Amino acid sequence: MNAAELRDKTPDQLRDTLVQLKKEAFNLRFRQASGGLEDTAQMRRVRRDVARVKTVLNEKAAQPAAAEGIE
């Protein structure tokens, strides 16, 4: 998932994506703790996807304020 794809989504869709990614991160942590996770790089990808979603959400929240000239 890249930032360009995320910028095309609405804030509600981004929040849904964030919830799904956080659930996935929880499941990966659980599998790692129980010794069942083979692809440990997957945890890094999910963490970075969460950060991307949060960044795009913050950008979208800042756009109306920037349009009014308020920072």
Residue pairs with C-beta under 8 A, 6 or more apart in sequence:
1 49
1 52
2 52
3 52
3 55
3 56
6 14
6 17
6 52
6 53
6 56
7 56
7 59
9 17
9 56
11 57
11 60
11 61
14 53
14 56
14 57
14 60
15 57
17 53
18 50
18 53
18 54
18 57
21 46
21 49
21 50
21 53
22 50
24 46
25 43
25 46
25 47
25 50
28 37
28 42
28 43
28 46
29 43
31 37
32 40
32 43
37 43
65 71
